[in-house]
Amino acid sequence: MHDFDLHAPAGANKKKRILGRGQGSGRGTTAGKGNKGQKARSGGKTYAGFEGGQMPLYRRLAHRGFSNYPFKKEYQTVNLAEIEKRYNGGETVDLHSLYEKRLIDGNKKNGALTVAVPVKILGNGELTKKLSFAVAAVSASAKEKIEKAGGELTLHPPKQGAAKKKTGAAQNSGGVNG
């Protein structure tokens, strides 16, 4: 064997299996599809979950009830332990300061801060500094610790969704259609 004698390893290149080319080919008559039935026919495919004509499981089970998932409230959470580390006494904890200290996600364009999900302060950790909070929500334990440290708390609950403008049909006071 020489260094320049390059070839694929044995079994790497296989001949394509040719189906339905007569009895003598070994794959004639039914062409490897078995005898009759839906899957032996041309275009005879079934779908995922097909059970041979039996009522499929997804149709046998009841799909009823109510899910509150579309209406759930999501918050960006910040623990008091993080606030204790990054804030000095007398500072205000609000969206702008939390964003500047990289505790929440947001989008700042042309000096205006946009926060997609409101912020909630959680009570994990201790608070020793007197801080004033202006956020959407605060847990009960966090509220207790903030008040114990002598801090102020102002809640700005998130809006329940922008009110849709009612654009009624224009009133015709005469003219062609009037």
Buried (B, 14 or more C-beta within 10 A) or exposed (E): EEEEEEEEEEEEEEEEEEEEEEEEEEBEEEBEBEEEEEEEEEEEEEEEEEEEEEEBEEEEEEEEEEEEEEEEEEBBBBBBEBBBEBBEEEBEBBBBBBBEBEBBEBEEEEEEBEBEBBBBBBBBBEBEBEBBBBBBBBBEEBBEBBEEBEBEBEEEEBEEEEEEEEEEEEEEEEEEEE
